[in-house]
Amino acid sequence: MPSLSPAEFASALALVGAVILIAALLSGLVERSGVPQVAIFLALGGALGPAGLAALDVELDSGALQIAATLSLALILFTDALSLDLREVREHRALALLAIGPGTLVSAALFGGAAWLLLDLSGPAAAILGAALASTDPVLLKGLLRRPDLPAAARDALRLESGLNDVVLLPIVLVALAVLGGASIGGGTGLRLGLDLLRLGPGAGVLVGLLGLATLDLVRRRLGVRRDYESLYSLGVAFAAYAAAESVHGSGFLAAFAAGGTIALLDVELCDCFREYGETTAELALLLTFVLLGSSLIWTGIREASGATILFAAFVLVARPAIYLAALAPTRIDWPTRWLVAWFGPRGLSSLLLALLAVFAGAPDAGVIFHVASLVVLLSILLHGSTLIWIGRRAPVAMAPELIAISEVQALLAAGETVQPIDARKEADWAQSDEQARGALRLSPDRPAADARVHGLPPDAWLALYCT
């Protein structure tokens, strides 16, 4: 591995620092305005690239791009699985099946067929492009999902789709890459490929997830684990799962998802920081990758555009709403919500990351796959981003206030309701103070459910939380 000179190392640190600083400083503005965060970082990459300050020039075979893209995809798969609310998936299982079946898989098949017909790609290469462009970008959706006036059905459908579709699409990409590399699907090699995909990668991920969670739970009960280090632990589990699978020639990406899914399935009480730190780190890795791509690579989608690629991109952007409207037809979701779900399937970095797997594997037509995916992603950011800005300027529906006054507590008590004061201060503030409201119970913000069970709080009680 080539070493970095002191100047190159300083430049790399400066780039990472700039991404973190800008992401933090603009987070409030982005949330209020609805401007897609990825658009800002694409612009930053363009400003730093050859067409701007010429401080950054990244090629497709860049080692830095491969590292950033690999970390981004592994972390996003891990955090997607970790964030899955399995009770929500079971409750809305019909919606989940529609999202990943008729929605995701039909989209991938139609996009792949269009790529084969319009772009003269081989079957496996077209399958890779179709799968990549069927992926919904969670970063572009984040601002929409945070809106309090978003219909619950739309939130459920989009969250389930963005959380589940990558793990459905990734095996398609991996199998197609193996076929492009000379593997046979019909013979013994195809059987071995299936075992590698469906056993070695996920198996390693499940094992690492089980061992990692059991070890954390044991050490936490016997010795205690500091909150800040518990947050870092999530990254260790994700990276260990990826490395374990790669060491046995499985898919590290499927292993990362399996590890996160195992932790979510076990439903162990974890510090909120466990998930939040992983999500924040994944988002920063994604934004850094967008800066690297924005320096020059993603703009090749425009430079290499032709009549066929523009027609294909238009088909992808128009076909997605039609596919989802048809998929949601059996549901009882109202039509405005169906249109919202059907339209908001933005193509973003997750599509580019899947396309880059072909580039890193040296697959035939990998350059065409990446250039076409880049064109679709740029158009999607423009169209879906504009819609997000328009939605962001609309006045949100009035929501019930989150604060409760003392007079309201007294009114509830007078009506015979059970109102339990809850001390929900941070651990540090609570430990440094001897004062507490009369009759209050202590619930730690890191383990509220466990503390509530210890105190025997009834599930139908009113809880009045206070903090400092």
C-alpha positions in Angstrom: 0.0 0.0 0.0 1.6 3.4 -1.0 2.3 5.6 1.9 1.0 9.2 2.2 3.4 12.1 2.2 3.0 14.6 5.1 1.4 17.1 2.7 -1.1 14.4 1.4 -1.9 13.3 5.0 -2.5 16.9 6.0 -4.8 17.4 3.0 -6.7 14.3 3.8 -7.2 15.5 7.4 -8.3 18.9 6.1 -10.9 17.3 3.9 -12.3 15.2 6.6 -12.3 18.1 9.0 -14.1 20.3 6.4 -16.8 17.7 5.9 -17.4 17.4 9.7 -17.4 21.2 10.3 -19.7 22.0 7.4 -22.1 19.2 8.2 -22.4 20.4 11.8 -22.7 24.1 10.9 -25.3 23.7 8.2 -27.4 21.0 9.9 -30.0 23.4 11.2 -30.2 25.3 7.9 -30.6 22.1 6.0 -33.4 20.8 8.3 -35.3 24.1 8.1 -34.9 24.8 4.3 -35.3 21.2 3.0 -32.1 21.7 0.8 -30.7 18.2 0.3 -27.5 17.9 2.3 -25.9 15.8 -0.4 -26.3 18.6 -2.9 -24.2 20.9 -0.7 -21.4 18.4 -0.5 -21.5 17.7 -4.2 -21.1 21.4 -4.7 -18.2 21.4 -2.2 -16.6 18.6 -4.1 -17.0 20.5 -7.4 -15.5 23.6 -5.8 -12.5 21.6 -4.7 -12.2 19.7 -8.0 -10.3 20.4 -11.2 -13.1 22.8 -12.4 -12.7 24.8 -9.2 -9.7 25.2 -6.9 -8.0 22.1 -8.3 -7.3 20.9 -4.8 -9.0 17.5 -5.3 -8.9 15.2 -8.3 -10.2 11.7 -7.6 -10.1 8.9 -10.2 -12.3 5.8 -10.3 -9.3 3.6 -9.3 -8.5 5.8 -6.3 -7.6 4.0 -3.1 -9.2 6.7 -1.0 -12.5 6.4 -2.9 -12.5 2.6 -2.5 -11.9 2.9 1.3 -14.5 5.7 1.8 -17.1 3.8 -0.4 -16.5 0.5 1.4 -16.8 2.0 4.8 -19.9 4.0 3.8 -21.7 0.9 2.4 -20.8 -1.3 5.3 -21.9 1.2 7.9 -25.1 2.2 6.2 -26.1 -1.5 5.9 -25.2 -2.1 9.6 -27.1 0.9 10.8 -30.1 0.2 8.5 -30.4 -3.2 10.1 -29.8 -1.9 13.6 -32.5 0.7 13.3 -35.1 -1.7 12.1 -38.0 -1.8 14.5 -39.0 -5.5 14.0 -42.3 -4.9 15.7 -43.1 -2.3 13.1 -42.0 -4.7 10.4 -44.3 -7.4 11.7 -47.1 -4.9 12.2 -46.7 -3.6 8.6 -45.5 -6.9 7.1 -47.8 -6.6 4.1 -46.4 -3.1 3.4 -42.8 -4.3 3.8 -43.4 -7.2 1.4 -44.9 -4.8 -1.2 -41.9 -2.4 -0.8 -39.2 -5.1 -1.3 -41.2 -7.3 -3.6 -43.3 -5.6 -6.2 -41.6 -2.3 -5.4 -37.9 -3.0 -5.2 -37.5 -6.3 -7.2 -39.8 -5.3 -10.0 -38.0 -1.9 -10.3 -34.7 -3.7 -10.5 -35.9 -6.1 -13.2 -37.5 -3.3 -15.3 -34.5 -1.0 -15.0 -32.2 -3.9 -15.9 -34.3 -4.8 -18.9 -34.3 -1.2 -20.1 -30.5 -1.0 -19.6 -30.1 -4.2 -21.7 -32.3 -2.9 -24.5 -31.3 0.8 -24.6 -27.6 0.7 -23.5 -26.5 -2.5 -25.2 -25.1 -3.9 -21.9 -24.6 -7.6 -21.2 -27.3 -9.3 -19.0 -25.1 -9.3 -15.9 -24.0 -5.7 -16.3 -27.6 -4.6 -16.9 -28.6 -6.5 -13.8 -26.0 -4.6 -11.8 -27.2 -1.2 -13.1 -30.9 -2.1 -12.5 -30.2 -3.2 -8.9 -28.1 -0.1 -8.2 -30.8 2.2 -9.5 -33.6 0.4 -7.5 -31.9 1.5 -4.3 -33.6 4.3 -2.3 -31.2 6.7 -0.7 -31.8 7.1 3.1 -29.8 10.3 3.4 -32.0 12.2 0.9 -35.1 10.9 2.6 -34.0 11.8 6.1 -35.3 15.4 6.0 -38.7 14.2 4.8 -39.0 11.5 7.4 -38.3 14.0 10.2 -41.3 16.2 9.3 -44.0 15.9 11.9 -46.8 16.3 9.4 -45.8 13.4 7.2 -48.6 10.9 7.0 -47.8 7.9 9.2 -48.4 5.4 6.3 -45.9 7.3 4.1 -43.3 7.4 6.9 -43.8 3.6 7.5 -43.5 2.8 3.8 -40.5 4.9 3.0 -38.7 3.9 6.2 -39.3 0.2 5.5 -38.2 0.6 1.9 -35.0 2.5 2.5 -34.1 0.2 5.4 -34.7 -3.1 3.6 -34.1 -2.7 -0.1 -30.3 -2.6 -0.1 -30.0 -6.1 1.4 -32.3 -7.4 -1.3 -30.4 -5.7 -4.1 -26.9 -6.4 -2.9 -27.0 -10.2 -3.6 -28.2 -9.4 -7.2 -25.1 -7.2 -7.7 -22.7 -9.8 -6.1 -24.1 -12.7 -8.2 -23.9 -10.6 -11.4 -20.3 -9.6 -10.6 -19.4 -13.3 -10.1 -21.0 -14.1 -13.5 -19.1 -11.3 -15.2 -16.0 -12.7 -13.6 -16.6 -16.1 -15.2 -18.6 -18.0 -12.6 -21.3 -20.5 -13.7 -24.7 -20.2 -12.2 -25.9 -23.7 -13.4 -22.9 -25.7 -12.3 -21.0 -26.4 -9.1 -19.5 -22.9 -9.1 -22.9 -21.4 -9.0 -23.8 -23.6 -6.0 -20.6 -22.5 -4.2 -21.4 -18.9 -5.0 -24.8 -19.3 -3.5 -23.3 -20.8 -0.3 -20.8 -18.0 -0.1 -23.5 -15.4 -0.4 -26.2 -16.9 1.8 -24.1 -18.7 4.4 -20.6 -17.4 4.8 -21.3 -13.6 4.8 -24.5 -13.5 6.9 -23.3 -16.4 9.0 -20.2 -14.5 10.0 -22.3 -11.4 10.7 -24.8 -13.2 12.9 -21.9 -14.8 14.9 -20.1 -11.5 15.4 -23.4 -9.8 16.4 -24.2 -12.5 18.9 -20.7 -12.6 20.4 -20.4 -8.8 20.4 -23.7 -8.2 22.1 -23.2 -11.1 24.7 -19.8 -9.7 25.6 -21.1 -6.2 25.9 -24.0 -7.3 28.1 -21.7 -9.4 30.4 -19.1 -6.7 30.8 -21.7 -4.0 31.4 -23.4 -6.0 34.1 -20.1 -7.1 35.8 -17.9 -4.1 35.4 -19.8 -1.4 33.7 -19.2 0.3 30.4 -18.9 4.1 29.9 -21.5 5.6 27.7 -19.1 7.2 25.3 -17.3 3.9 24.7 -20.5 2.0 24.3 -21.2 4.3 21.4 -17.9 3.4 19.8 -18.6 -0.3 20.3 -21.2 -0.2 17.5 -18.5 0.7 15.0 -16.3 -2.2 16.2 -19.1 -4.7 15.7 -19.8 -3.5 12.2 -16.1 -3.6 11.2 -15.5 -6.9 12.9 -18.4 -8.5 11.0 -17.2 -7.1 7.7 -13.6 -8.4 8.3 -14.8 -11.8 9.6 -16.9 -12.4 6.4 -14.2 -11.3 4.0 -11.6 -13.6 5.8 -13.8 -16.6 4.9 -14.5 -15.3 1.3 -18.0 -14.2 2.1 -19.6 -10.8 1.6 -18.6 -8.3 4.2 -21.5 -6.1 3.3 -24.1 -8.8 3.9 -22.3 -9.6 7.2 -22.5 -6.0 8.3 -26.3 -6.1 7.7 -26.6 -9.5 9.4 -24.8 -8.2 12.5 -27.0 -5.2 12.8 -30.1 -7.3 12.2 -29.0 -9.8 14.9 -28.7 -7.0 17.5 -32.1 -5.6 16.5 -33.7 -9.0 16.7 -32.4 -9.7 20.2 -33.9 -6.5 21.4 -31.4 -6.0 24.2 -31.6 -2.7 26.2 -28.8 -0.6 24.6 -27.7 3.0 25.1 -29.3 5.3 22.5 -25.8 6.4 21.7 -25.1 2.8 20.4 -27.3 3.4 17.4 -27.0 7.2 17.1 -23.2 7.2 16.9 -23.2 4.6 14.2 -25.8 6.5 12.2 -23.8 9.8 12.5 -20.6 8.1 11.5 -22.2 6.4 8.6 -23.7 9.8 7.5 -20.3 11.5 7.7 -18.7 8.7 5.7 -21.4 9.1 3.0 -20.9 12.9 2.9 -17.2 12.4 2.6 -17.7 10.0 -0.3 -20.0 12.5 -2.0 -17.3 15.1 -1.8 -14.8 12.7 -3.4 -17.3 11.9 -6.1 -18.3 15.5 -6.5 -14.8 16.6 -7.3 -15.1 15.3 -10.9 -16.4 11.7 -11.1 -20.1 12.2 -10.8 -20.2 14.9 -13.4 -19.0 12.4 -16.0 -22.6 11.3 -16.0 -23.4 14.6 -17.8 -20.2 14.6 -19.9 -20.8 11.0 -21.2 -24.5 11.5 -21.7 -26.1 10.4 -25.0 -29.6 10.1 -26.3 -29.8 6.5 -25.1 -28.6 7.3 -21.6 -30.9 10.3 -21.3 -33.8 8.2 -22.4 -32.9 5.5 -19.9 -32.6 8.0 -17.1 -36.0 9.4 -17.9 -37.5 5.9 -17.9 -36.0 5.2 -14.5 -37.4 8.4 -13.0 -40.9 7.9 -14.5 -41.1 4.1 -14.0 -40.5 4.2 -10.2 -43.8 6.1 -9.4 -45.8 3.9 -11.8 -44.4 0.7 -10.2 -45.1 1.9 -6.7 -48.6 3.1 -7.4 -49.4 -0.4 -8.8 -47.7 -2.1 -5.8 -49.7 0.0 -3.3 -53.0 -0.6 -5.1 -54.1 -3.4 -2.8 -53.6 -1.3 0.3 -56.0 1.1 2.0 -53.6 4.0 1.9 -55.2 7.1 0.6 -54.3 8.4 -2.9 -52.3 11.5 -1.8 -50.1 9.4 0.4 -49.6 6.8 -2.3 -48.4 9.6 -4.7 -46.0 10.8 -2.0 -44.5 7.3 -1.5 -44.4 6.6 -5.2 -42.6 9.9 -6.0 -40.1 9.9 -3.2 -37.7 7.1 -4.3 -34.6 9.3 -4.7 -31.5 7.7 -6.2 -28.4 8.8 -4.3 -25.1 7.6 -2.9 -26.4 4.1 -2.2 -27.0 3.7 -5.9 -23.5 4.9 -6.6 -21.9 2.7 -4.0 -23.5 -0.4 -5.6 -22.4 0.7 -9.0 -18.9 1.3 -7.6 -18.7 -2.4 -6.6 -18.5 -3.2 -10.3 -15.7 -0.6 -10.7 -13.7 -2.0 -7.8 -14.1 -5.6 -9.1 -12.8 -4.5 -12.6 -16.0 -5.8 -14.2 -16.5 -5.3 -18.0 -18.6 -2.1 -18.7 -18.1 -0.9 -15.1 -17.3 2.6 -16.4 -20.6 2.7 -18.4 -22.5 1.4 -15.3 -21.0 4.2 -13.1 -21.5 7.0 -15.7 -25.2 6.1 -16.3 -25.8 5.7 -12.5 -24.2 9.1 -12.0 -26.5 10.8 -14.5 -29.6 9.3 -12.9 -28.4 10.3 -9.4 -27.8 13.9 -10.5 -31.2 14.2 -12.1 -32.8 12.6 -9.0 -31.1 15.0 -6.6 -32.3 17.9 -8.8 -35.9 16.7 -9.0 -36.5 15.2 -5.6 -34.4 17.9 -3.9 -36.5 20.6 -5.5 -39.6 18.8 -4.2 -38.1 18.7 -0.7 -37.4 22.4 -0.8 -41.0 23.1 -1.8 -42.3 20.9 1.0 -39.9 22.5 3.5 -41.4 26.0 2.7 -44.9 24.8 3.5 -46.1 25.6 7.0 -46.2 22.3 9.0 -49.4 21.1 10.4 -49.9 22.3 14.0 -48.8 19.6 16.5 -49.8 19.1 20.1 -47.4 20.9 22.5 -44.7 18.6 24.0 -44.6 20.6 27.3 -47.1 20.2 30.2 -47.7 23.0 32.7 -48.1 22.4 36.4 -51.7 23.5 36.1 -52.3 20.8 33.5 -50.8 18.2 35.9 -53.1 19.4 38.7 -56.1 19.2 36.3 -55.2 15.6 35.4 -54.9 14.7 39.1 -58.2 16.3 39.9 -59.8 14.2 37.2 -58.5 11.0 38.9 -55.7 10.3 36.5 -52.4 8.8 37.6 -49.6 11.3 36.9 -46.1 10.1 37.8 -43.3 12.8 37.9 -40.2 11.4 36.2 -36.6 12.7 36.8 -35.1 12.3 33.3 -31.9 14.3 33.7 -28.7 13.2 32.2 -26.5 10.9 34.3 -23.9 13.6 35.0 -26.5 16.2 36.1 -28.4 13.7 38.2 -25.3 12.5 40.0 -24.1 16.0 40.9 -27.4 17.1 42.5 -29.1 16.1 45.7 -32.4 17.8 44.7 -35.4 16.0 43.2 -39.1 16.8 42.7 -41.3 15.4 45.4 -42.6 11.9 44.5 -40.4 11.7 41.4 -39.0 8.5 40.1 -35.6 8.2 38.4 -35.6 7.0 34.8 -32.2 7.1 33.1 -32.3 8.4 29.5 -30.1 5.4 28.5 -32.4 2.7 29.8 -35.9 4.1 30.4 -37.8 0.9 29.6 -35.7 -1.2 32.1 -36.0 1.4 34.8 -39.8 1.7 34.2 -40.1 -2.1 34.7 -38.1 -1.9 37.9 -40.4 0.8 39.3 -43.5 -1.1 38.2 -44.9 1.9 36.3 -48.3 1.1 34.7 -48.4 1.3 30.9 -51.4 3.6 30.9 -50.0 6.2 33.4 -49.3 9.8 32.5 -45.6 10.5 32.8 -44.5 14.1 33.5 -40.8 14.2 32.7 -38.5 17.0 33.8 -34.8 17.7 33.3 -32.3 20.5 33.6 
